[in-house]
Amino acid sequence: MNLPSPIRVALVDDHSLVRDGIKALLSVMANLEVVGEAENGADAIDMIGRCQPDLVLVDIGLKDMNGLELTRLLRNRYPALKVLVLSMYDNHEYVSESVRAGASGYVLKNSPSREIIAAIDAITNGGSFYSAEIAQRLIADKNTDTELTPRESQVLYKMAQGLNNKEMARELDISVRTVETHRLSIRRKLNIDKPAALVKYAIDHGIISR
């Protein structure tokens, strides 16, 4: 009976102690083999070309290039390669940029070891994984980002009535600039530009009646 091939993993981090710690952690996974490591982006590109890993763990703070830039480059060059970002930063922009760069997960370096193992397992099985605190923040941001404030709902109501910015400012007792800011926020949150589509949204969500 043929045993399944082990998952080939590569490590990219500019601290050898971190790489050694990760290798020790991953040694408990029988179906996994660390096939290469690098301390900077240039070496990583060369190493990955030679070792052909299935998954690469990438730190953000590399000396010669940002780990997110490396992620984007590797995913463009090797579309089948999975990338897990390991970082000390829980910055939302880094997390969002990692997704855009093609990473399948983002785990904080101070996460419990079981999270790193769970992330590798999830990603190699075609899924994605984010540290618990990162995931909670992403969910909160997603929920907040699409929810209109009471004032934005008022502005949308006036927009649906066909009022222009000056008329809305006068009726709501706010400045024209504030109206413009609310309109921009509404379009960004709803990802809707056309007036007819905004009216439909306002009707569908009970902001105005038919």
C-alpha positions in Angstrom: 0.0 0.0 0.0 1.5 3.4 -1.0 1.6 6.0 1.7 0.6 9.5 0.7 3.5 11.9 -0.1 4.3 14.2 2.8 3.4 17.9 2.5 6.5 19.8 1.5 6.9 23.0 3.5 9.4 25.9 3.2 10.2 28.6 5.8 11.1 32.2 5.1 12.1 34.2 8.2 15.1 36.4 8.8 15.6 35.0 12.3 17.3 31.6 12.5 15.9 31.0 16.0 12.4 31.5 14.7 13.0 29.1 11.9 14.4 26.5 14.3 11.4 26.9 16.6 9.0 26.4 13.7 10.9 23.4 12.5 10.7 21.9 16.0 7.0 22.5 16.1 6.4 21.0 12.7 8.4 17.9 13.5 5.4 16.5 15.4 3.5 16.3 12.1 4.2 13.0 10.5 2.8 13.9 7.1 4.9 17.0 6.7 8.5 17.6 5.6 10.5 20.9 5.8 12.3 21.0 2.5 13.9 24.4 2.6 14.4 27.7 4.4 15.5 31.2 3.6 16.2 34.4 5.6 15.3 36.9 2.9 13.2 37.3 -0.2 16.0 36.8 -2.8 17.1 33.5 -1.2 13.5 32.5 -0.8 12.8 32.9 -4.6 15.8 30.8 -5.4 15.1 28.1 -2.7 11.5 27.7 -3.7 12.4 27.3 -7.4 14.8 24.4 -6.3 12.7 22.8 -3.6 9.2 23.1 -5.1 7.3 23.1 -1.7 3.6 22.8 -1.4 3.3 25.4 1.3 5.6 28.3 2.4 5.5 30.1 5.7 6.4 33.7 5.2 7.3 36.4 7.7 6.4 40.0 6.8 9.5 41.7 8.1 12.2 40.5 5.8 15.3 42.6 5.3 15.3 42.9 1.5 11.6 43.0 0.7 8.3 43.0 2.4 6.9 39.5 3.0 3.6 40.5 1.3 5.5 41.6 -1.8 7.2 38.2 -1.8 3.9 36.5 -1.3 2.5 38.3 -4.4 5.5 37.4 -6.5 5.5 33.8 -5.5 1.8 33.3 -6.1 2.1 34.9 -9.5 5.1 32.7 -10.4 3.7 29.5 -8.7 -0.1 29.6 -8.7 -0.4 26.2 -7.0 1.9 27.3 -4.1 0.1 27.9 -0.8 1.3 30.7 1.4 0.7 31.1 5.2 1.8 34.5 6.6 3.4 34.3 10.1 3.7 37.7 11.6 4.1 39.6 14.9 1.8 42.3 13.5 -2.0 42.1 14.0 -2.4 45.2 11.7 -5.7 45.0 9.7 -4.0 46.5 6.7 -1.4 43.8 6.6 -4.1 41.1 6.9 -6.1 42.6 4.1 -3.1 43.1 1.9 -2.0 39.4 2.5 -5.4 38.3 1.2 -5.0 40.5 -1.9 -1.5 39.1 -2.4 -2.8 35.6 -2.5 -2.0 34.2 1.0 -4.3 31.5 2.3 -3.9 32.4 6.0 -2.4 34.8 8.5 -1.2 33.6 11.9 0.4 35.7 14.7 3.7 34.4 15.9 2.5 34.5 19.5 -0.4 32.2 18.7 -0.6 28.8 20.4 1.3 26.2 18.5 -1.9 24.3 17.9 -3.1 27.3 15.7 -0.1 27.1 13.4 -0.6 23.4 13.1 -4.4 23.9 12.4 -3.5 26.6 9.9 -1.2 24.3 7.9 -3.8 21.5 8.0 -6.6 23.8 6.8 -4.6 25.4 4.0 -3.1 22.2 2.7 -6.7 20.8 2.5 -7.8 23.7 0.3 -9.1 26.1 3.0 -7.9 29.2 4.8 -7.0 30.0 8.4 -6.6 33.2 10.5 -5.5 33.5 14.1 -8.6 33.7 16.4 -8.1 37.4 17.2 -7.5 38.2 13.6 -10.6 36.3 12.5 -12.7 38.1 15.1 -11.5 41.5 13.9 -12.2 40.6 10.3 -15.7 39.6 11.1 -16.3 42.8 13.2 -14.8 44.9 10.4 -17.0 43.2 7.8 -20.1 43.7 9.8 -19.3 47.3 10.6 -18.1 48.2 7.2 -21.4 47.5 5.4 -23.7 49.0 8.1 -25.0 52.5 7.5 -25.0 54.9 10.4 -28.3 56.6 11.2 -27.1 59.8 9.6 -26.0 57.9 6.4 -29.5 56.4 6.3 -31.0 59.9 6.4 -28.7 61.0 3.6 -29.6 57.9 1.6 -33.3 58.7 2.2 -32.9 62.2 0.8 -30.8 60.9 -2.1 -33.6 58.5 -3.0 -36.1 61.5 -2.9 -33.9 63.2 -5.5 -32.5 66.0 -3.4 -29.2 67.6 -4.3 -26.4 68.2 -1.9 -27.4 71.7 -1.0 -31.0 70.7 -0.4 -29.9 67.8 1.8 -27.6 70.0 3.8 -30.4 72.5 4.4 -33.0 69.9 5.4 -30.5 67.9 7.7 -28.9 71.1 9.1 -25.4 70.0 8.1 -22.8 71.4 5.7 -22.6 70.5 2.1 -19.1 69.1 2.7 -20.5 66.8 5.4 -23.2 65.6 2.9 -20.5 64.8 0.3 -18.6 62.8 2.9 -21.7 60.8 3.8 -22.4 60.1 0.1 -18.9 58.9 -0.4 -19.2 56.6 2.6 -22.5 55.2 1.5 -21.2 54.4 -2.0 -18.1 52.8 -0.5 -20.0 50.7 2.0 -22.7 49.6 -0.4 -20.5 49.4 -3.5 -23.3 51.1 -5.4 -22.9 54.2 -7.6 -26.0 54.4 -9.7 -28.9 56.4 -8.3 -31.5 53.8 -9.3 -29.6 51.1 -7.5 -29.4 53.2 -4.4 -33.1 53.8 -4.5 -33.7 50.0 -4.8 -31.4 49.4 -1.9 -33.3 52.0 0.2 -36.6 50.3 -0.6 -35.3 46.8 0.0 -33.9 47.7 3.4 -36.9 49.7 4.5 -35.2 53.1 4.4 -38.0 54.4 2.2 -41.3 52.8 1.3 -42.5 51.9 -2.1 
